[in-house]
Amino acid sequence: IYCLPAAVAILAKPTAAIFPVLFAFFRWLLPNEKQRSDRPARWLEILLPFLICGSVLFLVRQMTPPTWVAGAASARDYLLTQPYVALLYFKNFFWPVGLSANYDLKPFATAHDPHLWIGFAFLFLLGAGALAAALRRRTRLIGFGLVWFFVALLPTSLFPLAEAMNDYRAFPAYIGIVIALAGAARLLLARLPDSRRGVKIAGVAAFTLLLCASACATFRRNTVWKTEESLWHDVVQKDPRNAR
């Protein structure tokens, strides 16, 4: 039964097929005591989503007409660009400036572009951090959140699409960053002694101010999306090389 929502979601959006992978990492990194003692049931619970969701994904693949084209001019260039795109998604979560409804980022056609190597460096550092956090019991929740970020970006990163970057693709991945930040905040608060209540109160106040600033930024962004004219005027200003 727990596989059915994901299976139905795949019929609407094939990217929902990330559910079995996320579920497997969840059960592997954060098992409960019952799962530790019953390994066969644990493996069965992990394998079932792959079988069910894989079958639905295969059905969707068979039903897709051969005339459908994703739109990427070069699959190789698209794949080489995605690590840098992941870095931009990560940056936008913490500092969402320069947002656009239609970016003009072109796939990297040569290895001489420094942005390509910056993207791969980001991928290596964050991946190493996720692995290191996942191997330690106290930081396992942080590791799971970072793994979620990577896994949620895989469908749109490995499948060449017409646009190298689009903000909505990162929304499922941002859930992982929230999980990682919650795990980090939990560890930080646990280190503070009860006597230092003023520090905790200051932390809550800072977090409240951050939410207020985010609300203000969201309101300003909504004014951009208010009409088609205001939206595409914003795109033209930020991405003048956009063919559309």
C-alpha positions in Angstrom: 0.0 0.0 0.0 2.8 2.4 0.8 4.1 2.1 -2.8 0.8 3.0 -4.4 1.0 6.8 -4.1 4.4 6.8 -5.7 3.2 4.4 -8.4 0.3 6.7 -9.2 2.5 9.8 -9.1 4.8 8.2 -11.8 1.8 8.2 -14.2 1.6 12.0 -13.8 5.3 12.7 -13.6 8.0 10.0 -14.2 10.4 11.8 -11.9 8.4 10.4 -9.0 10.4 7.2 -9.7 13.0 8.5 -7.2 10.8 7.2 -4.4 12.3 3.7 -4.2 15.8 5.1 -4.0 14.9 7.6 -1.3 13.1 5.0 0.6 16.0 2.6 0.4 18.4 5.2 1.8 15.9 6.1 4.5 15.6 2.5 5.7 19.4 2.0 5.4 20.5 5.1 7.2 17.6 5.4 9.8 16.4 1.9 10.7 14.3 1.3 13.8 15.1 -1.5 16.3 12.6 -3.9 14.7 14.2 -3.6 11.3 17.7 -4.2 12.7 16.6 -7.6 14.0 14.5 -8.7 11.0 16.8 -8.4 8.0 14.7 -10.4 5.5 11.6 -8.2 6.1 13.8 -5.1 5.8 15.2 -6.2 2.4 11.7 -7.1 1.2 10.4 -3.7 2.3 13.1 -2.0 0.3 12.8 -4.2 -2.9 9.0 -4.0 -3.3 9.1 -0.2 -4.2 11.7 -0.9 -6.9 9.5 -3.7 -8.4 6.2 -1.8 -8.3 7.5 1.6 -9.3 9.9 0.1 -11.9 6.9 -1.7 -13.5 4.9 1.5 -13.7 7.9 3.4 -15.1 8.3 0.7 -17.8 4.6 1.1 -18.7 5.1 4.9 -19.0 8.1 4.3 -21.2 6.2 1.9 -23.5 3.3 4.3 -23.8 5.5 7.3 -24.8 5.4 7.7 -28.6 8.8 7.3 -30.4 8.3 10.7 -32.0 8.6 12.5 -28.7 11.9 14.4 -28.3 13.2 15.8 -25.0 14.9 18.7 -26.8 18.5 18.7 -25.7 20.9 19.4 -28.7 23.7 17.4 -27.1 23.2 14.9 -24.3 26.9 15.0 -23.4 27.0 18.8 -23.0 23.8 18.7 -20.9 25.2 16.1 -18.5 28.5 18.0 -18.1 26.5 21.2 -17.2 24.3 19.6 -14.5 26.9 19.6 -11.6 27.1 23.4 -12.0 23.3 23.6 -12.2 23.1 21.7 -9.0 25.4 24.3 -7.4 23.1 27.1 -8.6 20.1 25.3 -7.2 21.9 24.9 -3.9 22.9 28.6 -3.8 19.3 29.7 -4.7 18.0 27.9 -1.6 20.1 30.0 0.7 20.4 33.2 -1.4 17.6 33.3 -4.0 18.7 36.2 -6.2 18.6 36.4 -9.9 15.6 34.1 -10.2 14.2 33.8 -13.7 11.2 32.0 -15.2 13.3 31.0 -18.2 17.1 30.9 -17.8 19.5 31.4 -20.8 22.2 29.1 -19.4 23.7 27.2 -22.3 25.2 23.7 -21.8 29.0 23.7 -21.6 30.4 22.6 -25.0 34.0 22.5 -23.9 36.0 21.4 -20.8 37.8 24.7 -20.8 34.9 26.5 -19.2 35.8 27.1 -15.5 32.2 26.8 -14.4 32.2 23.1 -15.4 35.1 22.4 -13.0 33.5 24.5 -10.3 30.4 22.4 -10.6 32.3 19.1 -10.4 34.2 20.5 -7.3 30.9 21.3 -5.6 29.6 17.8 -6.5 32.7 16.2 -5.0 32.7 18.2 -1.8 29.0 17.9 -1.0 29.1 14.2 -1.9 32.0 13.6 0.4 30.2 15.6 3.1 27.0 13.5 2.6 29.0 10.3 2.8 30.9 11.4 5.9 27.7 12.4 7.7 25.9 9.2 6.7 28.6 7.0 8.2 28.3 8.6 11.7 25.3 7.8 13.7 24.9 11.3 15.2 25.0 13.0 11.8 23.1 10.4 9.9 20.0 12.6 9.5 22.2 15.3 7.9 23.7 12.7 5.5 20.2 11.5 4.6 19.1 15.1 3.7 22.1 15.7 1.5 21.6 12.3 -0.2 18.0 13.3 -0.8 19.2 16.5 -2.5 21.4 14.5 -4.9 18.8 11.8 -5.6 16.0 14.2 -6.3 18.0 16.0 -9.0 19.0 12.8 -10.8 16.0 12.4 -13.1 16.3 15.9 -14.6 20.1 15.7 -14.5 20.5 12.4 -16.3 17.7 12.9 -18.8 18.7 15.6 -21.4 16.0 18.2 -21.5 15.7 21.3 -23.7 16.5 23.7 -20.8 19.7 23.1 -18.9 18.2 24.7 -15.8 14.7 25.4 -14.4 13.9 26.3 -10.8 10.9 24.0 -10.3 13.2 21.0 -10.9 14.9 21.8 -7.6 11.8 21.9 -5.4 11.8 18.1 -4.5 15.6 18.4 -3.8 15.1 21.3 -1.4 13.2 19.0 1.0 16.6 17.2 1.5 18.3 20.5 2.4 15.5 21.2 4.9 16.0 17.7 6.5 19.8 18.3 6.7 19.4 21.7 8.3 16.9 20.3 10.8 19.5 17.6 11.7 22.2 20.2 12.1 20.0 22.4 14.2 19.2 19.5 16.4 22.9 18.8 17.1 23.6 22.5 17.7 20.8 22.9 20.2 21.8 19.7 22.0 25.3 21.1 22.5 24.0 24.2 24.2 23.6 23.8 28.0 20.2 24.5 29.5 21.6 27.4 31.5 22.3 29.3 28.3 18.6 29.9 27.5 19.5 33.4 26.2 21.4 31.8 23.3 18.5 29.6 22.4 16.1 32.5 22.5 18.5 34.5 20.3 18.6 31.6 17.9 14.8 31.4 17.7 14.6 35.2 17.2 17.2 35.0 14.4 15.2 32.2 12.7 12.0 34.3 13.0 13.7 37.2 11.3 14.9 34.9 8.6 11.3 33.7 8.0 10.1 37.3 7.8 12.8 38.2 5.3 11.8 35.2 3.2 8.2 36.2 3.3 9.1 39.7 2.1 11.2 38.3 -0.7 8.3 35.9 -1.7 5.9 38.9 -1.8 8.3 40.8 -4.1 8.7 37.7 -6.4 5.0 37.3 -6.6 4.7 40.9 -8.0 7.0 39.7 -10.9 4.6 36.8 -11.6 1.5 38.9 -11.3 1.0 39.4 -15.1 2.5 37.9 -18.2 4.0 41.3 -19.1 5.7 41.7 -15.7 7.0 38.1 -15.8 8.6 38.2 -19.3 9.9 41.7 -18.7 11.8 40.3 -15.7 13.1 37.4 -17.9 14.3 39.8 -20.6 16.2 41.9 -18.1 17.9 38.9 -16.4 18.4 36.6 -19.4 18.6 38.7 -22.6 20.2 35.8 -24.6 17.2 33.6 -24.1 15.9 32.5 -27.5 12.3 32.3 -26.3 
